[in-house]
């Protein structure tokens, strides 16, 4: 399965579309792309570095520790540099989601994740990030299977919602440029209600122009009676389609008609027609962590069956311990 966050597509989006400051770094004999983040924090300005999609060498923690020390030497010279974050994509395990029916399996996964975090921190100096910028797990659906096969593998709740949704006169379609303004307006309404950040309209339009011209992304929409019930921007390469952004209508009258199952069911077919193999539902809670903020989202995605990938996740190299503690406190204060 591909490493989307080190792909040329993602690099282009981050640098050309979003205008983020980028750099390259050599880690474990491989070149990685990263971005520099900056923020004004009270009376000072702080910076941190982020590299997504890092693959640690297997069974060579001393080499990892040497690389951590080198990054610290190279990036800690400036007082305002807080940390160097890596999203580590090494897999803890991949498994069919039916495994979630076992409480023993969930407890075992929780214990395994804690053990890995302790080992990585003890042997390398990397510490688990307080900011979970990238998910610790994702759910992958094999869209090469037929609709009948995919439907048969869903749990009974998801299966019944797909069947129910097909009787509610909803329309699935790929948005055209004439739909872009309306999509953005609806996205902004939901972001305001749910208190999440989005990209600016100029960046959004620039993104859509690029995805359309390069034929590597679309907006997928579900509507009913000319009301947009669900929308998502997704990108794709030769094998995989991945969610980037999305929203759903919050009107209670559309709550129980299976909108989410309807869009997934139709996107599976859309991806299959284009000879893609996987749909990355992107973003799930680590198994065994019911308190995780993505727990309810995970349960829905896992109900569609598929394969769950548990990854090492987000780790930091602390460059300035004092600023790091202040920024951590600031982050938790904003979340509370």
N, C-alpha and C positions, 0 to 999 in steps of 0.2 A: 504494500500500500504506500502511496506517495507521501512525501514530506512537503506538504503544500506550503508551509511557512518558510521554506528555503527555495521555493520555486521562482523562476523568472517572473511569472505572473504576479506573485505577491510582492516581490521586490519592486516591480514597476508601479503597482498600486500604492505602496507606501512612499516611494520617492517621487514619482512623476505626478501622481494624482493627489496624494495627501501632502506632498511637499515636506516630508520628514527628513531630518538630517541623518544620513546613513554612513556606515563604515564597514570595513571588512576585517575579519580577524581569523588567524590561523589557529585552529584547535584540533588536536589529535590528528595532525597531518591532513586536515581538510579545511578549506576556506568557507567561512560562514559570513552571512550578511546580517547586520544589526542596525538598530536605530538609536539615536540619542534623544532622551526625553528631558525637557527642562520645565521648571515650574517656579514661580515666585512664591516664596513661603515667608510670610511676615516681612522681616526687614532684609531678607537675603534671597538670592536665586540659587536653586539647587539643580543638579543634573544626575541622571542615572542612565545606565546603558542596558539595552535589552537585545538578546539574541534568542530567537525562537527556533525550535526544531533541532536542538543539539543532540547528537548521538554519542553517548559515552562509550569508550572502548570497554568491551566485556572483560571482566576479571583482571583489571589492571588499575586498581584504585591509586597506587603510588604515582602513576602517570597523571591521573586526574588531579591529585594533590599538587604535583609539580606545575601543572597548567594553571591551577587556581592561584598558586603563589606568583606565577608570572603575570597573570592578569592583574593581580593586586599591585604588583610593582609598576606595571605600565599605566594603570588608571587611577591610582590613589594619590598621585602627586599634587592634584588640585584639591584644595580644602572643600570646595562645594560639591565634589563628586560623592554621591551617597552610596551607590551600590552598582553592581554589575549582575543583572538578572539573566538566567538561562531558563528556557523551557526545555526540559530534557524529555525526549520522546522515546527513550528506552522503554520497552514494554515490561510491565510486571507480569501480565498474563492477558491472553485473549480467550474468550469463551462465548458459547451460545447463551443468550440471555435467559434461557430456561433455568440456568443454574441459580438464578435469583430466588427460585422457589425454596431453596434450602437455606435455612437460617444458619446452619453450621458453616456453609460455604461463605456467607456474608461475614460472619464473625472471623473466619479464617483470613479473608481478604483484608479486613480492617487491621488485624494483627500483623499481617505480612507488610502492609504499607507502613505501619509504624516502625517495623524492624528495618525496612529499607531506608527510611528517613534517618533513623539513628545511625545506621552503618555509614551512609553517605556523609552525614555531618561529622561523624567521628573520624573517618578515614581520609576525608578530602578537605574539610574546612568549609564546604558549601552548607548553607543553612536553608531550611524550607522558607520560602517567601511568605510574608504576611499579606502580600497582594497576589491573589490568584488571577493573573492576567490571562492565562490560558487554562482550559479545563484539564482536570486530572484524568478524565475518561471521555471516550466518544463512542457512539454507536454507529456501526457500519451495516448497511443493508445491501445484499447482493441482488442488484436489480436485473441481472441476467436471467433470473428465475421468472417464470410466468406469473401473471396476476393470480391465477388459481393457486399456485404453489406458495406465493407470498401471503395470500389470504389464509391459507390453511395453517400456516406457521404462526400467525398472530394469536395472542391469547383471546379468550372468549369475549372479553370486554371490548378490545380493539376491533375484533371481527364484527361484532354486532353494530358498532358505531360506523364502520365502513359501509355496511349494508344499509343502515339507517340513512346515512348521508346521501346515498345514491337516489333516495326518494324525495329529496327536498329542493329539487329544481335549482341547484347551485351550478355555476358555470366556472370551469377551470380554463384559464388561458394565459398565454405569454403576453406581457404588456407590450404595447407599441409606443413609440416616442410621444404620441399625443396623450398617452396616459401618465407620463412621467410627473407632471406638475400635480395632478390629483393624488397620485401615490404618495408623493412627498408630503402633501398637506395632511393626509390621513396618518402618515407615519409620525408627523410632528404632534398631532393631537394625542396619539397614544403615548408618545414619549413624555409629554407634559403630564398626563394622568398617572403614569407609572414611574416618573422621576428617573428616567434613564437618558444618557447622553446620546446624541446622534451626530452625524457629520453635517456641515453647512450645506445649503442648497447648491451653491456654486460648485462645491466639491462633489456632491451627489451627481449633478448633471455632467460634470467632467468624467466621473467614474462611469456613468451609463454610456456616454459617448464612446469611451475607450472600449468597454466590454462589447458594445454592439459592433464597433468597427473591427475588433479583433475576433469576433465570434467566439467569445469565451465566457459569456455571462448573460443573464437575463433577469427580468423581474417576472415572477410567477404570481398570479393573482387568482383568488376565488371571490366571486360576487353572487349576489342574489337580489333580484329586483333592483339592479343598478346600484346596490350598496356593496362596497368592498368589505368583505368579511375577513380576508387574510391576504397578506402579501409578503413576498420575500425576494431579496436579491441573492442569487446564487451564482457561483462561478464554476467552471468545469475545464478539465483538460482531456486527455485522450482516454482516461479510465474512470475518473471520479468527478462527481458533482458535489459541491460543498456549500452549505449555507454560509452567508456572510452577514446579512441583516434580515430582520423580519418583524412583523407586528400582526396582531389579530384584533378584530373589532370587539369592544368591551360591552356592547349592548346586550342586556340579559336575554332578549328574545332570540338571540342566536347562540345561546350558551350550549344547548343540548342537541344540536342537529349534526354533530360530527364533523365540524369544519376542518379540524386539524387532521383527522383521519382521511377526509376527502382529498385534501391537498397532497398528502403523502402518497396516497394510492395512485393519484394521477401523475405525480412527479416520477414515481417508479416507472410507469409506462413511458413517460416522455424520455427519460434517460435511457431506457432499454431500446427505444426506437433509434437512438443515436449511437448505439453500440457501446455505451458506457457500461462499466462493470459494477461500480460501487456508488452508493449515495452515503455521504458522511453527514449524519444528523448533527454533528458537532456540538459537543457540550453536554456533559453529564456528571452526576455526582459520583465520587468514588464508592465502590461497593462496600456496604457495611456502615456507611456514614449517613444515617437517616436525618441527622441534624444539619446536613449540608444544604446551602441555599438552593442548589439545583436538584434536590432530591425529588420533588414533585415532577419537574421536567423530565428527569431520568425515568421515572416510572412510566410516563406516557411513551417515551421513545422506546423503552425496553419492551413495552406491550406489543410493539410491531415486530418483535423477535430480533433478528439480526445478530451481529457479533459485537460484543463490547470489548474495547481495548482499554486496559488500565495502564497508564503511563506514569513515569516517575514524577513528572510535573515541574513546578516552579521552584527554583533554588536561587539564592542570592550569594554573591561575594560582597561582604560588607567592606566598603572603602573608607567610610568615616563613621565610626561607631556612635558618636554623639549626634550627628545629623540624622543618622539612620533611626535612632530611637525617637527623635523628635518627629521625623516624617512618619514613622509607624504610629505614634500617638495621634498625629494629625489625621492619618488615614482612618483609624478606628473611631475618632471623634466624628468625622464626616459620615461614617456608616451608621452611627448610633442615632 
